[in-house]
Amino acid sequence: MFLGLDGVEIGLIIVFLCLFAGIMSGFPVAFALGGAAVISFGILAALDGAELLVHEYVDSGSAEYQALRAEGVPEIEISKFTYPDLPRLTEHIFPGGWEQAMDRNLAFIVNRMNERVFAGQSIETLLAVLMFVMMGITLERSKIANDLLTTMARVFGPLPGGLAVSVVVVGAFLAASTGIVGATVVTMGLLSLPTMLRSNYSPELATGVIAASGTLGQIIPPSIVIVLLGTLAGDLYAAGQEIRAGAAGCSDALTYLGEAAVLSVGTLFQAALLPGVMLAFLYAAYAFGYALLNPDKAPPVALEHTGGDIVTRNDALLWFLAAPVGLIGGALLLAQVNIIGNQSTTVDTFTDVGQAAALRTNVSEQCKASMIELHGQEKWDQAVAQQAAIDEAGGLEQSVKRTPEEMEAARAEMIANAAPIGTGVAILFVLLGLVLTTARGVSPSADTRPLMVGAAGVALGLLADAAFIAPTTTSGAAFLILAIPVAITLYGCRYAVESMSHNDLVKVVFPPLVLIVAVLGSILGGITNPTPAAALGAGGAILLAAYRKLHDEGRSGRIILMASFAIVIMILFGINFDLRVNREVVPFEDWIAFLIAQAAYHFAIFGILFGCWVLFRTSVLAPVVRETAKVTSMVFTILIGSQLLNLVLISFGGEHYIQSFLRSFEQEWAAFLIVMLVLFILGFVLDFLEIIYIVVPIVGPVIYGGTFDPSWVTIMITVNLQTSFLTPPFGFALFYLRGVAPASVTTGHIYRGVIPFVIIQVVALALLWLFPAVVTIVPDLLPNN
């Protein structure tokens, strides 16, 4: 063997050196990836042609190998790493010659590009990247981030370390609205770093908290990292579990696991929520603790008071804590006793299929033993008993078409069991009630009579729903019944909004907060997938930015507000009415609802186009479109280049070699720790895009093919990549900040400043390792789409 190394090992070294040289050459990363693939394949082809690269592999025809197979050892677990004494054979790394390998690569390239770039299942999710990027850049270019920083600094400034805490809060806010690390770090570096330095803040604390808070976009949804990683993680999890099921002797993953091996981007967003909040809390807690121990390095800063009334502590506790908790908690309590709930009377034409056993029991003895080891003897015995009962009853009950009498009986049963108050009506009035309570807390000295009228409208609406709206009530009749209570409530809410508009904090925070809640709420609640939610976010960001520009010019934003209201009307009518006008019989009320929804849709489109015109006229739209095109084209080009590099690794067995090495560890956590360490080190020199598209597909079948929860594995990788953004001397966030920091801030200040936050990141990884429920609890509680 050449230099005493296995040919595949030499191939991996050559590929890595070519990749490193390509990135260090200064060429764009996307082209460096493709170039590294071509050059490394050429070098390997030349060495293989000279018969210098020889690969050793286990002889599967040997008696020792067959003895292991006879003992039940899965084929995938037999390698020269796990059984180094087995007889081996040698072959060239390109057994059929480099020409055959290149032909196979060209064929794979076409398939890979079709699957992952042009027309595959993941392309719809990847489209979310474009719209999330546009959403973030639009909000950043419209100076909304500037307003957030200024306002939060006023709120938290009087506290010890208050400016640093405000940077963390805004960083989390921008992470939830942009998801772009570079833009967030640069924006906060330009806006808050000079203010913190003028306020006698330590340069180390100021730079550290800015760099760390800017990287929250890696983990807090809608993180672009999670979107891109999620498009791969689902396939890797399914493939890894199929391999695991095969090694266990089962026919497929569904049989072995008892459930489908599915992982969606929406589930990953849910899983990332608590870890992101936890990291932001740890950052803020460190800044506050640092200020308490070093008051001269993070002094309180008294800035001018925000507009609006002065809110006392009692008012704040009552209206910002007790009242919202009472409203939401009361609604949840009523839902538990079926006073609030589903009022649907839709009955399926066919009966439900009979309940199957918890596990499939018609399996081989090897699969049975593996399933008992995985699920436990008790669950297996329960499944056997269930299957026996099903067999005794004549087999699994099949779905049959219901008779008209059965349909009517099923509908009558649903009507009898329906909750008095519908879930949608309850949510609507609870949200309107929260607007009223917030306004009362923001302006305690204002006239409370309109707010009390609005609260009466909330109570009247709930009573009207319970008393007059039955499950059989048509949507049109329900609309007329609720029209007066809603109008009364909206009267109070209009006064509430006017009252809140005098408070700078609410005026600045409320609009982007509504947009974030709309986008993340639709994803986390399982209402839709990330792509439509991203479209909603991009459209909302355009309206929000246009309204801001019109406000700066002293012009009316009435059209923007009306367009936003039209979107709400369109959604409400779409939910509550059947807008399918191609039915044989369409009730008059549905025709009216269809015309209203159509009018709202066209006006919303007009409003978005008007918003685009405002942004174009104010020289905002052009740079937004240009930056969006630049970022998304970079993502897709890197995706193509990384596929080429992966195919080179596959062609000489590098991917299989790495996976065999990782599978050789007896403890699953040991292999995962090695992968995490490698990702951390690679994060010094590679961007997260290259790591996601090059490294994760190689190690994915192993780390996603074990017993670890796939969402936990993904979030651990994401937090790890976030840590590498901060680690000196090559952390990307440090270079972003260095580029906008004043000359008085040295590179040493930045490096020393981020070290505590790197330690916090490591602590966070340890907490997620010890308490995986932090990741899994939200997906378990919320519906998954």
Residue pairs with C-beta under 8 A, 6 or more apart in sequence:
1 7
1 54
1 56
2 10
2 47
2 52
2 53
2 54
3 10
5 13
6 54
6 55
6 56
6 657
7 48
7 53
7 54
7 55
7 92
7 93
7 652
8 55
8 93
8 652
8 653
8 654
8 657
9 657
10 47
10 53
11 40
11 44
11 53
11 93
11 652
11 653
11 654
12 649
12 654
12 657
12 658
14 40
14 43
14 44
15 36
15 40
15 645
15 648
15 649
15 654
18 36
18 39
18 40
18 43
19 32
19 33
19 36
19 40
19 645
19 694
20 685
21 36
22 32
22 33
22 35
22 36
22 39
23 29
23 32
23 685
23 686
23 690
25 32
27 35
28 634
28 637
29 634
29 638
29 641
29 687
29 689
29 690
30 634
30 637
30 638
30 640
30 641
31 637
31 641
32 641
33 638
33 641
33 642
33 644
33 645
33 690
33 694
34 640
34 641
34 644
34 645
36 645
37 641
37 644
37 645
37 647
37 648
38 644
40 645
40 648
41 98
41 102
41 105
41 648
41 651
44 53
44 93
44 94
44 98
44 648
44 652
45 94
45 98
45 101
45 102
47 53
48 92
48 93
48 94
48 97
48 98
48 652
49 98
51 92
53 92
53 93
53 652
54 90
54 91
54 92
54 93
55 90
55 91
55 92
55 93
55 652
55 653
56 80
56 88
56 89
56 90
57 80
57 88
57 89
57 90
57 91
58 65
58 78
58 79
58 80
58 83
58 86
58 87
58 88
58 89
59 65
59 86
59 87
59 88
59 89
62 86
62 87
64 83
64 85
64 86
64 87
65 78
65 86
65 87
68 78
68 83
68 86
69 75
69 78
72 249
72 366
74 246
74 247
74 248
74 249
75 247
76 243
76 246
76 247
76 663
77 247
77 663
78 86
79 660
79 661
79 663
79 664
80 86
80 88
80 660
81 660
81 661
81 663
81 664
82 663
82 664
93 652
93 653
94 100
94 101
94 651
94 652
101 651
101 652
102 651
104 651
105 647
105 648
105 651
108 647
108 650
109 643
109 644
109 647
112 643
112 646
112 647
113 640
113 643
114 120
115 121
115 122
116 122
116 123
116 231
116 639
116 643
117 123
117 636
117 639
117 640
117 643
122 231
122 232
122 235
124 529
124 531
125 227
125 230
125 231
125 265
125 529
125 530
125 531
126 227
126 228
126 231
126 635
126 636
127 531
127 534
128 222
128 227
128 265
128 530
128 531
128 533
128 534
129 224
129 227
129 228
129 534
129 632
129 635
130 534
130 628
130 632
131 531
131 534
131 535
131 537
131 538
132 178
132 179
132 222
132 224
132 227
132 530
132 534
132 537
132 538
133 179
133 180
133 224
133 627
133 628
133 631
133 632
134 538
134 541
134 624
134 625
134 628
135 177
135 178
135 519
135 534
135 537
135 538
135 540
135 541
136 174
136 177
136 178
136 179
136 180
136 183
136 541
137 178
137 180
137 183
137 623
137 624
137 627
137 628
137 631
138 538
138 541
138 542
138 544
138 545
138 615
138 620
138 624
139 145
139 174
139 177
139 178
139 512
139 541
139 544
139 545
140 174
140 178
140 183
140 187
141 545
141 620
141 623
141 624
142 544
142 545
142 548
142 549
142 615
142 620
143 548
144 508
144 512
144 544
144 545
144 548
145 170
145 174
145 187
145 188
145 191
146 191
147 508
148 170
148 173
148 174
148 508
148 509
148 512
149 166
149 167
149 170
149 188
149 191
149 192
150 508
151 306
151 504
151 505
151 508
151 509
152 166
152 169
152 170
153 162
153 163
153 166
153 192
153 195
153 301
153 303
154 303
154 304
154 305
154 306
154 504
154 505
155 166
155 306
155 505
156 162
156 163
156 165
156 166
156 169
157 163
157 166
157 300
157 301
157 302
157 303
158 300
158 301
158 302
158 303
159 165
159 288
159 291
159 300
160 288
160 291
160 292
160 295
160 298
160 299
160 300
161 205
161 287
161 288
161 290
161 291
161 292
161 298
162 291
162 300
162 301
163 192
163 195
163 196
163 199
163 201
163 298
163 301
164 196
164 201
164 205
164 206
164 209
164 284
164 287
164 288
164 290
164 291
164 298
165 284
165 287
165 288
166 192
167 188
167 192
167 196
167 209
167 210
167 213
167 287
168 209
168 212
168 213
168 280
168 283
168 284
168 287
169 280
169 284
170 188
170 192
170 213
171 184
171 188
171 210
171 212
171 213
171 214
171 216
171 280
171 283
172 213
172 216
172 220
172 276
172 277
172 280
173 509
173 512
173 513
173 516
174 184
174 187
174 188
174 216
174 217
175 184
175 216
175 217
175 218
175 219
175 220
175 223
175 276
176 220
176 221
176 222
176 516
176 520
177 512
177 515
177 516
177 541
178 184
178 217
179 217
179 220
179 221
179 222
179 223
179 224
179 225
180 217
180 224
180 631
181 214
181 215
181 217
181 218
181 725
181 732
181 733
181 736
182 732
182 736
184 213
184 214
184 215
184 216
184 217
185 210
185 211
185 214
185 215
185 733
185 736
185 737
186 736
186 737
186 739
186 740
188 210
188 213
188 214
189 210
189 214
189 736
189 737
189 740
189 741
190 740
192 206
192 210
193 206
193 207
193 210
193 737
193 740
193 741
193 742
193 745
194 742
196 205
196 206
197 203
197 206
197 742
197 744
197 745
199 299
199 301
200 296
200 297
200 299
201 297
201 298
201 299
202 294
202 297
202 298
202 753
203 744
203 745
203 746
203 749
203 753
204 749
204 752
204 753
205 287
205 290
205 297
205 298
205 753
206 745
206 753
207 737
207 741
207 745
207 749
207 750
207 753
207 754
208 750
208 752
208 753
208 754
208 755
208 756
208 757
209 283
209 287
209 753
209 757
210 737
211 726
211 731
211 733
211 734
211 736
211 737
211 750
211 753
211 754
211 757
212 283
212 726
212 733
212 754
212 757
212 760
212 761
213 280
213 283
214 733
214 736
214 737
215 722
215 725
215 726
215 733
216 276
216 279
216 280
216 722
217 223
217 224
218 225
218 688
218 718
218 719
218 721
218 722
218 725
219 225
219 226
219 272
219 275
219 276
219 279
219 715
219 718
219 719
219 722
220 272
220 273
220 276
220 277
220 280
221 269
221 272
221 273
221 276
221 520
221 523
221 524
222 269
222 519
222 520
222 523
222 530
222 533
222 534
222 537
223 269
223 272
223 718
225 688
225 692
225 718
225 721
226 265
226 268
226 269
226 272
226 714
226 718
227 265
227 530
228 635
228 689
228 692
228 693
229 268
229 692
229 696
229 714
229 717
229 718
230 263
230 264
230 265
230 268
230 714
231 265
232 692
232 693
232 696
232 697
232 700
233 263
233 268
233 696
233 700
233 704
233 710
233 713
233 714
234 262
234 263
234 264
234 265
236 696
236 697
236 700
236 701
236 704
237 261
237 262
237 263
237 704
237 710
238 253
238 261
238 262
238 263
239 700
239 701
239 704
239 705
240 700
240 701
240 702
240 703
240 704
240 705
240 706
241 253
241 256
241 257
241 261
241 704
241 705
242 252
242 253
242 261
243 701
243 705
244 253
244 256
244 705
244 706
245 251
245 252
245 253
245 255
245 256
245 257
248 256
248 366
248 367
248 370
248 371
248 374
249 364
249 366
249 367
249 369
249 370
250 256
250 363
250 364
250 367
250 370
250 371
251 363
251 367
253 260
253 261
254 260
254 261
254 360
255 360
255 363
255 367
255 371
256 367
256 370
256 371
256 374
257 374
258 358
258 359
258 360
258 371
258 375
263 710
263 711
263 714
264 529
264 784
264 785
265 529
265 530
266 523
266 524
266 526
266 529
266 530
266 784
266 785
267 711
267 779
267 784
268 711
268 714
268 715
269 520
269 523
269 524
269 530
270 523
270 524
270 711
270 778
270 779
270 782
270 784
271 711
271 712
271 714
271 715
271 775
271 776
271 778
271 779
272 715
272 718
272 775
273 524
273 778
274 774
274 775
274 777
274 778
275 715
275 719
275 764
275 768
275 774
275 775
278 764
278 767
278 774
279 719
279 722
279 760
279 761
279 764
282 760
282 763
282 764
283 757
283 760
286 756
286 757
286 760
287 298
290 297
290 298
290 756
291 297
291 298
291 299
306 503
306 504
306 505
307 502
307 503
307 504
307 507
308 442
308 443
308 502
308 503
308 504
308 505
308 506
309 442
309 443
309 444
309 445
309 446
309 503
311 441
311 442
311 444
312 444
315 441
315 444
316 441
318 441
319 437
319 438
319 440
319 441
319 444
320 438
320 441
323 437
323 440
323 441
324 434
324 437
324 438
327 430
327 433
327 434
327 437
328 430
331 340
331 426
331 427
331 430
334 340
334 421
334 426
335 341
335 419
335 423
335 426
338 417
338 419
339 419
339 420
339 421
339 466
340 419
340 421
340 422
340 423
340 426
341 418
341 419
341 421
341 422
341 423
342 418
342 419
342 422
342 423
343 418
343 419
343 422
343 423
343 471
344 414
344 418
344 471
345 411
345 414
345 415
345 418
345 471
345 472
347 402
347 407
347 410
347 411
347 414
348 402
349 401
349 402
349 407
350 399
350 400
350 401
350 402
351 397
351 399
351 400
351 401
351 402
352 399
353 396
353 397
353 398
353 399
354 390
354 396
354 397
354 398
355 386
356 386
356 390
356 396
357 383
357 384
357 386
357 387
357 390
358 379
358 382
358 383
358 386
359 371
359 375
359 379
359 380
359 383
360 383
361 368
361 380
361 383
361 384
361 387
362 387
363 371
368 380
371 380
372 380
390 396
402 410
414 471
415 470
415 471
415 472
418 470
418 471
420 465
420 466
421 462
421 465
421 466
422 465
422 469
424 575
424 576
425 461
425 462
425 465
425 469
425 482
426 462
428 486
429 458
429 461
429 462
429 489
432 454
432 457
432 458
432 489
432 490
432 493
433 455
433 458
435 493
435 496
435 497
436 451
436 454
436 455
436 458
436 492
436 493
436 496
438 496
438 500
438 506
439 446
439 451
439 495
439 496
439 497
439 499
439 500
440 448
440 451
440 496
442 499
442 500
442 503
442 506
443 499
443 500
443 502
443 503
446 499
450 491
450 492
450 495
450 496
451 492
451 495
451 496
452 492
453 488
453 491
453 492
454 488
454 489
454 490
454 491
454 492
454 493
454 495
454 496
455 492
456 488
457 485
457 486
457 487
457 488
457 489
457 490
457 491
457 492
458 485
458 489
460 484
460 485
460 488
461 482
461 485
461 486
461 489
464 481
464 482
464 485
465 478
465 481
465 482
468 481
469 477
469 478
469 481
469 482
473 481
474 587
474 589
475 576
475 577
475 578
475 589
475 590
475 593
476 577
476 587
476 588
476 589
476 590
476 592
476 593
477 589
478 576
479 576
479 589
500 506
500 507
500 510
501 507
511 544
511 547
512 544
515 537
515 540
515 541
515 544
518 536
518 537
518 540
519 533
519 534
519 536
519 537
519 540
520 533
521 527
522 528
522 532
522 533
522 536
523 529
523 530
523 533
523 785
524 778
524 782
525 782
525 783
526 782
526 783
526 784
526 785
527 785
528 785
529 785
539 567
539 608
540 564
542 608
542 611
542 612
542 615
543 560
543 563
543 564
543 607
543 608
543 611
545 611
545 615
545 620
546 557
546 560
546 610
546 611
546 612
546 614
546 615
547 557
547 560
547 561
547 611
549 614
549 615
549 618
549 620
550 556
550 557
550 560
550 614
551 557
553 618
559 607
559 610
560 607
560 610
560 611
562 603
562 607
563 603
563 604
563 606
563 607
563 608
563 610
563 611
564 607
566 599
566 600
566 601
566 603
566 604
566 607
567 600
567 604
569 596
569 597
569 600
570 597
570 600
570 601
570 604
573 579
573 593
573 596
573 597
573 600
574 597
576 593
577 589
577 590
577 593
577 594
577 597
578 590
579 590
579 593
579 594
579 597
580 586
581 590
581 591
581 594
612 621
615 621
615 624
616 622
634 689
635 689
638 689
638 690
638 693
639 689
639 693
642 689
642 690
642 693
642 694
643 693
645 694
646 655
646 693
646 694
646 697
646 698
648 654
649 655
649 698
650 656
654 698
655 697
655 698
658 698
658 699
659 698
659 699
659 701
659 702
662 671
662 674
662 675
662 699
662 702
662 703
663 671
663 702
665 671
665 674
668 706
668 707
668 708
671 702
671 703
672 703
672 706
672 708
672 713
675 699
675 702
675 703
676 716
676 717
676 720
676 765
678 695
678 699
679 691
679 695
679 717
679 720
679 721
679 724
680 720
680 723
680 724
680 727
682 691
682 695
682 724
683 691
683 720
683 721
683 723
683 724
683 725
683 727
684 724
684 727
684 729
684 730
684 731
685 730
686 694
687 732
688 721
688 725
691 721
696 717
703 713
704 710
704 713
709 772
709 775
709 776
711 775
711 776
711 779
712 768
712 772
712 775
712 776
715 768
715 775
716 765
716 768
716 769
719 761
719 764
719 765
719 768
720 765
722 761
723 758
723 761
723 762
723 765
724 731
725 731
725 732
725 733
726 733
726 734
726 754
726 757
726 758
726 761
727 754
727 758
728 734
728 750
728 751
728 754
728 755
729 751
731 754
733 754
734 747
734 750
734 751
734 754
737 750
738 747
738 750
741 750
767 774
768 774
768 775
